[in-house]
């Protein structure tokens, strides 16, 4: 089952619902947030020099 299509969430953050199913999936996170227009994708991008990066809508 592909969790990236699920829009369920448990937590709410500063930018709306927090979606955790996009860890290390930056492209999917961007497309999802573009469609949803609100929320946060936690740990969507990872870089060796800075670590995890969250994406959020604004």
Secondary structure per residue as TSV (DSSP state, phi and psi in degrees):
chain	resnum	aa	ss	phi	psi
A	1	X	-	360.0	137.3
A	2	X	-	-94.8	110.3
A	3	X	G	-73.2	-14.1
A	4	X	G	-69.1	-17.9
A	5	X	G	-88.7	-7.6
A	6	X	-	-78.3	135.1
A	7	X	-	-109.6	14.7
A	8	X	-	-79.5	149.0
A	9	X	-	-147.3	160.1
A	10	X	S	-115.5	-34.1
A	11	X	-	-105.4	157.8
A	12	X	E	-126.4	133.1
A	13	X	E	-115.5	-166.9
A	14	X	T	-60.6	-30.7
A	15	X	T	-106.5	12.6
A	16	X	E	114.7	-151.9
A	17	X	E	-59.3	144.0
A	18	X	E	-101.4	122.6
A	19	X	E	-108.9	122.1
A	20	X	-	-104.4	-1.2
A	21	X	T	-81.5	5.5
A	22	X	T	-109.7	21.6
A	23	X	T	-58.1	124.6
A	24	X	T	60.0	31.3
A	25	X	-	-130.4	67.3
A	26	X	H	-62.6	-41.1
A	27	X	H	-63.7	-45.6
A	28	X	H	-62.9	-39.2
A	29	X	H	-62.9	-44.5
A	30	X	H	-62.5	-47.3
A	31	X	H	-63.1	-39.9
A	32	X	H	-64.1	-48.5
A	33	X	H	-66.5	-33.3
A	34	X	H	-62.1	-39.4
A	35	X	H	-74.5	-42.3
A	36	X	H	-74.4	-33.3
A	37	X	S	70.6	6.4
A	38	X	S	-164.2	154.3
A	39	X	-	119.7	-179.4
A	40	X	E	-134.8	136.5
A	41	X	E	-109.9	108.3
A	42	X	E	-79.5	136.1
A	43	X	E	57.7	35.8
A	44	X	E	-69.9	-29.5
A	45	X	E	-128.5	144.4
A	46	X	E	-128.9	131.9
A	47	X	E	-126.5	138.0
A	48	X	T	-59.4	-34.4
A	49	X	T	-80.5	-24.7
A	50	X	T	-126.1	-11.6
A	51	X	E	90.1	-151.0
A	52	X	E	-76.0	146.9
A	53	X	E	-126.5	132.4
A	54	X	E	-94.1	146.8
A	55	X	E	-107.3	141.3
A	56	X	E	-140.8	159.9
A	57	X	-	-93.3	152.2
A	58	X	-	-153.1	360.0
